[in-house]
Amino acid sequence: MNSKFIQSIKVLLFFVFALILMNCTGKNSENASKEELKIIEDIIIDSVWVANKVSFALQTVGDKQFVAYYDKNRMMTVASRELGSNKWQKTTLPNKLHWDSHNYVAMAVDRKGYIHVSGNMHVNPLVYFRSEKPYDISTMLELNEMTGMNEQRVTYPKFFFNNEGDLLYSYRSGSCGNGNILVKRFLPEKKEWEVYLKEPLFEGVEADDDRAAYHQFVKDSEGNFHFLWIWRWTPDVETSHQICYATTPDLINWKNAAGESVSLPHQPDDEKLIVDPTPSKGGMSNARYRIILTPDEKPLVGYIKYDEEGLTQFFLANFTNGIWVSRQISNWDFRWKFVEGGDQMTMGGVFNFIGFSEDGLLGVDWKTETGKSGRYVINPETLEVVNANTKFKPQYPENLYDRITGHPEMSVNIQNDRSFNANDNTCYVLKWESMGKSHGRHAPEVIPDGPISPLVLVAYN
């Protein structure tokens, strides 16, 4: 293995998240240059079954690329290629996708090159594969165990790295309303997993108050994690409530936005952590909240909830003068109704942080089920909408969302690369089309064989 490849791996592990944000997704980007982003390569990887939407995984490591997905027969599959080649090596794993949009596939390549794959679980026993040899998908082993502890009712698998380059794995053990978020760490020298945190990241308070937390995080330029989460009482989305925030360099030592130390596990109703205390059935959704860091790396939180009149609105919150301040940004004229637990609901209102302009203004694209759409340009300090003719660096090429199949009931999905190729400024995404999301309780008696979509790797710069 040459020194250039080793250096690429180091860059991957220690700067992965910051480089993704700055170079590929445009979340903390500067003003757009005169040259627009252009697609320079698109390669069909395989055909995939898309009657029910699930997410896939993409990771670039030096001059190698790895993809995890479900093929046209719903079989979990790993593919790899050398950058610059159109030929993909593929390995089909002995695991078939259930009808459930919770059952996405997660993947990571650790610092020694071992390939880890997990997924297809919604309160199911752990599904876990690992390669026997570094960077070799032909040696994938079905293990279905890490430590053997709390691995019988698994949902929401997530691989990620700490600042030391260790591969971590988080998941919910239990069910919504009765589940905790646990974290384990892989020891590549021993090829073993260990419990990384003695306490859960999140847990309910007691037997009759065992709420579940849905979380996300971003990392700043120094590698600190900025966690945002929302609590939910039951499987019904309308019971989402109380958005919270904390930051940590290592998932062990935590502070709130005021810099005060807080300890694990994070629990509901902790006033030190609450961004917005909106209660259950207040219009919040565990799928409609986001965190972004400002150019000076302060957290900025966006989310949906009902206003005082009971209408659905977009809000922003920042930490100012020692407190979280929330401001209604939108003036929408509809009320999002929560039905069938959430997966059969209408679109409601959606928003996307597109990043910051050169002069520090935040761009937010939005659209609602009423057919209205637009862009808010916001001062992140005052949370005021400004009438500025501001340009923002595009996140993707303009034609990235061009249709593939033309199927009238399908829409385009984009999956970002979790890594950054340090050799140039090329960014990669996966692209495919699918029907909408649906959970297991809505599965048809006979799972259809289609529709089928091409799965495409797109390179752009």
C-alpha positions in Angstrom: 0.0 0.0 0.0 1.6 3.3 -1.1 2.0 6.3 1.1 -0.4 8.4 -1.0 -3.2 6.0 -0.4 -2.4 5.8 3.4 -2.5 9.6 3.6 -5.9 9.6 1.8 -7.3 7.3 4.4 -6.0 9.6 7.2 -7.6 12.6 5.6 -10.9 10.6 5.3 -11.1 9.7 8.9 -10.1 13.0 10.6 -11.7 15.5 8.3 -14.6 13.6 6.7 -17.5 15.6 8.0 -15.9 19.1 7.7 -14.8 18.4 4.1 -18.2 17.1 3.1 -19.9 20.2 4.4 -17.4 22.6 2.8 -16.7 20.9 -0.5 -19.7 18.8 -1.4 -23.0 19.7 0.2 -22.4 23.4 0.3 -23.9 23.7 3.8 -21.3 26.2 5.0 -20.2 27.4 1.5 -19.2 30.8 0.2 -20.9 32.7 -2.6 -21.1 30.9 -5.9 -18.4 31.4 -8.5 -19.2 32.2 -12.1 -18.7 28.5 -13.0 -21.7 26.4 -12.1 -21.3 22.8 -10.9 -21.2 20.4 -13.7 -21.8 16.6 -13.9 -18.5 15.1 -15.2 -19.4 11.4 -15.0 -22.4 9.2 -14.4 -22.1 5.4 -14.2 -24.9 2.9 -13.8 -24.1 0.6 -10.9 -27.0 -1.7 -10.9 -30.8 -2.0 -11.1 -32.7 -1.5 -7.8 -36.2 -2.4 -6.5 -38.0 0.8 -5.6 -41.6 0.1 -4.7 -40.9 1.4 -1.2 -38.2 4.0 -0.5 -35.2 3.2 1.6 -31.8 4.9 1.7 -28.5 3.5 0.4 -24.8 4.3 1.3 -21.7 5.6 -0.5 -18.2 5.9 0.7 -15.0 6.9 -1.1 -11.7 5.9 0.4 -8.6 7.2 -1.4 -8.9 5.8 -5.0 -11.6 3.2 -4.0 -15.3 3.5 -3.9 -17.9 1.4 -2.0 -21.7 1.3 -2.3 -24.3 -0.6 -0.2 -27.8 -1.0 -1.6 -30.7 -3.4 -2.3 -30.7 -4.8 -5.8 -33.7 -5.5 -8.1 -34.4 -8.7 -6.2 -34.4 -6.7 -2.8 -31.1 -8.4 -1.8 -28.6 -6.4 0.3 -25.6 -5.8 -2.0 -22.1 -4.2 -1.8 -20.4 -2.9 -4.8 -16.9 -1.5 -5.3 -14.7 0.0 -8.0 -11.4 1.8 -8.5 -11.9 5.5 -9.3 -11.7 6.0 -13.0 -13.1 2.6 -13.8 -16.6 1.8 -15.1 -16.4 -1.8 -13.8 -18.1 -2.7 -10.5 -17.3 -5.7 -8.4 -20.5 -6.8 -6.6 -21.3 -9.1 -3.7 -24.8 -10.1 -2.8 -25.4 -10.6 0.9 -27.9 -13.2 2.3 -30.4 -10.6 3.5 -33.6 -9.6 1.7 -35.3 -6.2 2.2 -38.5 -6.1 4.1 -41.3 -3.7 3.2 -40.4 -0.9 5.6 -38.8 2.4 4.9 -37.0 2.2 8.3 -34.9 -0.6 6.8 -32.2 1.4 5.0 -28.7 0.1 4.6 -25.7 1.7 6.5 -22.0 1.1 5.6 -18.5 2.3 6.6 -14.9 1.5 5.9 -12.8 1.7 9.0 -9.2 2.9 9.3 -7.8 -0.5 8.6 -9.9 -0.9 5.5 -12.5 -3.4 6.9 -16.0 -2.9 5.3 -18.9 -2.8 7.7 -22.6 -3.1 6.6 -25.8 -3.1 8.7 -29.4 -2.5 8.0 -32.9 -3.9 7.2 -34.0 -3.7 10.8 -37.0 -2.1 12.5 -37.1 -3.5 16.0 -35.3 -6.7 14.7 -32.2 -8.6 15.7 -29.0 -7.1 14.6 -28.0 -7.5 11.0 -24.3 -7.0 10.6 -21.7 -8.0 8.0 -17.9 -7.3 7.9 -15.2 -8.0 5.4 -12.6 -10.6 6.4 -10.0 -8.7 4.4 -9.4 -4.9 4.1 -11.1 -3.3 1.1 -12.3 -6.7 -0.3 -16.1 -7.0 -0.6 -15.7 -10.6 -1.8 -14.8 -11.5 1.8 -18.0 -10.2 3.5 -19.0 -12.4 6.5 -22.4 -12.6 8.0 -21.9 -12.0 11.7 -25.1 -10.5 13.1 -23.4 -9.8 16.4 -21.2 -7.1 17.8 -21.0 -7.5 21.6 -24.1 -9.6 21.9 -25.6 -7.1 24.4 -28.8 -5.3 23.6 -28.8 -6.4 20.0 -32.2 -8.1 19.7 -34.5 -5.1 18.9 -32.4 -2.8 16.7 -33.5 0.2 14.6 -31.7 3.2 13.0 -28.1 1.9 12.6 -25.5 4.6 12.0 -21.7 4.2 11.5 -19.6 7.3 12.2 -16.1 8.3 13.4 -14.7 10.0 16.4 -11.8 12.4 16.3 -9.3 9.6 17.0 -10.5 7.8 13.8 -12.3 5.1 15.7 -15.4 3.6 14.0 -18.5 4.0 16.1 -21.9 2.4 15.7 -25.1 3.9 17.2 -28.6 2.4 17.1 -31.8 2.4 19.0 -32.3 -0.6 21.3 -36.0 -1.2 21.9 -38.9 0.6 20.2 -40.3 4.1 20.0 -41.6 5.0 23.4 -39.5 2.3 24.9 -36.0 2.5 23.4 -32.5 3.9 24.2 -29.7 5.1 21.8 -26.6 3.0 22.4 -23.0 3.4 21.0 -20.4 0.8 20.4 -16.8 1.1 19.1 -14.8 -1.2 16.7 -11.3 -2.3 17.6 -9.7 -3.2 14.2 -6.6 -4.7 15.7 -8.7 -7.3 17.5 -11.6 -7.3 15.0 -13.9 -6.8 18.0 -16.6 -4.4 19.1 -16.9 -3.0 22.6 -19.5 -0.9 24.4 -18.2 2.6 24.0 -20.6 4.4 26.4 -21.5 3.0 29.8 -24.8 5.0 29.6 -27.2 5.4 26.7 -26.9 8.6 24.7 -30.7 9.2 25.3 -33.2 7.4 27.5 -36.6 8.0 29.1 -36.9 9.1 32.7 -38.6 6.1 34.2 -41.0 3.1 33.4 -44.0 5.3 32.7 -42.0 8.0 30.9 -39.8 6.1 28.5 -39.8 8.5 25.6 -37.5 7.9 22.6 -35.2 10.5 21.0 -34.5 11.0 17.3 -31.1 12.6 16.8 -28.7 14.1 14.2 -25.4 15.8 14.4 -22.9 18.0 12.5 -19.2 18.4 13.2 -17.3 21.7 13.3 -13.8 22.4 12.1 -12.2 21.1 15.3 -14.1 17.9 15.1 -16.6 18.6 17.9 -20.0 17.0 17.5 -23.1 19.2 17.7 -26.1 17.1 18.5 -29.7 18.0 18.0 -32.6 15.7 19.0 -36.4 15.6 19.4 -38.4 13.5 21.8 -41.4 11.3 20.8 -43.8 9.5 23.1 -45.2 6.8 20.8 -44.9 5.6 17.1 -47.3 8.4 16.2 -45.4 11.3 14.7 -47.8 13.9 16.2 -46.3 13.0 19.7 -43.0 14.6 18.6 -42.0 17.3 21.0 -39.2 19.2 22.8 -36.1 19.9 20.6 -32.8 19.8 22.5 -29.1 20.5 21.8 -25.7 19.6 23.3 -22.1 19.5 22.1 -19.2 17.1 22.7 -15.7 16.4 21.4 -15.9 12.7 22.1 -19.5 11.6 23.1 -18.2 11.3 26.7 -17.8 14.9 27.8 -20.8 17.1 27.1 -21.8 20.7 27.3 -25.0 22.7 26.6 -25.1 25.8 24.5 -24.2 27.9 27.5 -21.0 25.9 28.0 -22.3 24.2 31.2 -21.3 20.6 31.7 -24.1 18.0 31.3 -24.0 14.3 31.8 -25.3 11.2 30.1 -27.8 9.9 29.5 -29.7 12.9 28.0 -33.3 12.7 29.3 -36.5 14.6 28.6 -37.4 17.8 30.3 -33.8 18.9 31.0 -34.1 22.7 30.9 -30.3 23.0 30.3 -30.7 21.3 26.9 -34.1 22.4 25.6 -34.1 24.6 22.4 -37.9 24.7 22.0 -40.3 23.2 24.7 -43.3 22.7 22.4 -45.3 19.8 23.8 -46.7 16.7 22.1 -49.2 17.3 19.3 -47.8 20.8 18.9 -47.1 20.3 15.2 -43.5 19.1 15.4 -42.2 16.1 13.5 -39.1 14.0 14.1 -38.5 14.2 10.3 -38.7 18.1 10.1 -35.9 19.5 12.1 -32.3 20.4 11.2 -29.1 21.9 12.5 -26.5 23.9 10.7 -23.4 25.8 11.9 -23.0 29.4 11.1 -19.7 30.6 9.5 -18.5 31.3 13.1 -19.6 27.8 14.0 -22.6 28.6 16.2 -25.6 26.2 16.1 -28.7 27.3 14.2 -31.8 25.2 14.4 -34.7 25.0 11.9 -37.9 23.1 12.5 -41.7 22.9 11.8 -44.4 23.3 14.4 -47.8 25.0 14.8 -48.1 28.7 15.4 -50.5 30.3 17.9 -53.4 29.9 15.4 -52.7 26.2 14.9 -51.2 26.6 11.4 -48.0 24.9 10.3 -45.0 27.2 10.2 -41.2 27.1 9.8 -39.2 28.4 12.8 -35.5 29.2 13.4 -33.7 29.2 16.7 -30.3 30.5 17.8 -28.5 30.8 21.2 -28.3 34.5 22.0 -27.4 36.3 25.3 -27.5 33.0 27.2 -30.9 31.7 26.0 -32.4 30.0 23.0 -34.4 32.4 20.9 -37.0 31.1 18.5 -38.6 33.1 15.6 -41.3 32.2 13.2 -40.0 32.7 9.7 -42.9 31.6 7.4 -46.4 32.8 7.0 -48.0 29.7 5.6 -51.8 29.3 5.5 -52.4 25.6 6.2 -52.4 23.0 9.0 -50.5 19.8 8.5 -52.6 16.9 9.6 -50.9 13.9 11.2 -52.5 10.6 10.1 -51.6 6.9 10.1 -48.7 7.4 12.4 -46.9 9.6 9.9 -45.9 7.5 6.9 -49.2 8.1 5.1 -49.3 11.9 5.7 -49.4 14.6 3.1 -46.2 16.6 2.3 -46.9 19.4 4.8 -44.1 21.9 4.8 -40.5 21.1 4.0 -37.3 23.2 4.1 -33.7 22.8 3.1 -30.6 24.7 4.4 -28.7 25.7 1.2 -25.8 27.3 3.0 -24.4 30.7 3.7 -23.6 33.5 1.3 -20.2 35.3 1.2 -21.7 38.0 3.5 -23.0 35.5 6.0 -26.7 35.3 5.2 -28.5 31.9 5.4 -30.5 30.6 2.5 -33.4 28.3 3.1 -35.5 26.8 0.3 -39.0 25.7 1.2 -42.2 24.4 -0.3 -45.6 23.3 1.0 -48.4 20.9 0.2 -50.4 24.0 -1.1 -48.1 24.2 -4.1 -46.3 27.3 -2.9 -42.5 27.4 -2.7 -39.7 30.0 -2.3 -36.4 30.9 -0.6 -35.9 32.7 2.6 -32.7 34.8 3.0 -32.1 35.2 6.7 -29.7 37.1 9.0 -28.5 34.3 11.3 -27.9 36.7 14.2 -31.3 38.5 14.3 -33.3 35.7 12.6 -34.8 38.3 10.4 -35.8 37.7 6.8 -33.9 40.2 4.6 -34.7 41.4 1.1 -31.3 40.7 -0.3 -30.5 39.7 -3.8 -28.0 37.2 -2.6 -26.4 34.4 -4.5 -25.6 31.0 -2.9 -23.2 28.4 -4.1 -25.3 25.5 -5.5 -25.3 22.3 -3.6 -25.6 20.2 -6.7 -25.5 20.6 -10.5 -28.7 22.1 -11.8 -29.6 19.0 -13.8 -28.9 16.4 -11.1 -32.6 15.9 -10.4 -33.4 15.2 -14.0 -35.7 12.2 -14.2 -34.2 8.7 -15.0 -37.3 6.5 -15.7 -40.1 8.9 -16.3 -42.4 6.8 -14.1 -45.2 9.2 -13.1 -45.4 8.1 -9.4 -41.6 8.0 -8.7 -39.2 10.8 -7.7 -35.5 11.2 -7.7 -33.4 10.3 -4.6 -29.9 11.6 -3.9 -27.5 10.1 -1.4 -24.3 12.0 -0.5 -20.9 10.4 -0.2 -19.9 10.2 3.4 -16.3 10.8 2.4 -14.1 13.2 0.5 -11.7 12.3 -2.2 -8.6 14.4 -1.2 -7.0 14.0 -4.7 -9.3 16.6 -6.3 -12.5 18.6 -5.8 -14.8 16.0 -7.3 -17.9 15.2 -5.3 -20.0 12.0 -5.7 -23.6 11.1 -5.1 -25.8 8.2 -5.7 -29.0 8.8 -7.7 -32.0 6.6 -8.3 -35.8 6.9 -8.4 -38.4 5.4 -6.1 -42.0 5.4 -4.9 -42.6 7.1 -1.5 -42.0 5.8 2.0 -44.2 3.2 3.6 -43.9 1.3 6.9 -44.3 -2.4 7.5 -47.8 -2.2 8.8 -48.8 -0.9 5.3 -47.1 -3.7 3.4 -49.2 -5.4 0.6 -50.0 -9.1 1.0 -47.8 -9.8 -2.0 -44.7 -7.7 -2.4 -44.5 -6.5 -6.0 -41.5 -7.3 -8.2 -41.2 -3.7 -9.3 -40.9 -1.0 -10.3 -37.2 -1.0 -11.0 -34.8 2.0 -11.3 -31.2 2.3 -12.4 -28.8 3.1 -9.5 -26.4 5.7 -10.8 -23.1 7.1 -9.4 -22.8 10.8 -10.4 -19.5 12.7 -10.2 -19.5 16.5 -10.3 -17.3 19.5 -9.6 
